[in-house]
């Protein structure tokens, strides 16, 4: 039987994998000068809305590198194994 809240656990494991992988990629890229590890892509999203009683304006940026994506995969795998 599947545990309740498994989706949230998977989300948190994947987020932790992304953060740890990105930090390791930045450290390895700056110290060992490996261009394939240090190369990153910036994803920028700026949603905004103006309703008569509610107004929002968000600025979201995500920077992905190779080890960050690998960390997401490892986080997903760990969440399914545990």
Beta strands, then each sheet from edge to edge (+ up, - down):
strand 1: 40-45
strand 2: 48-50
strand 3: 55-57
strand 4: 60-65
sheet 1: 1+ 4-
sheet 2: 2+ 3-
end
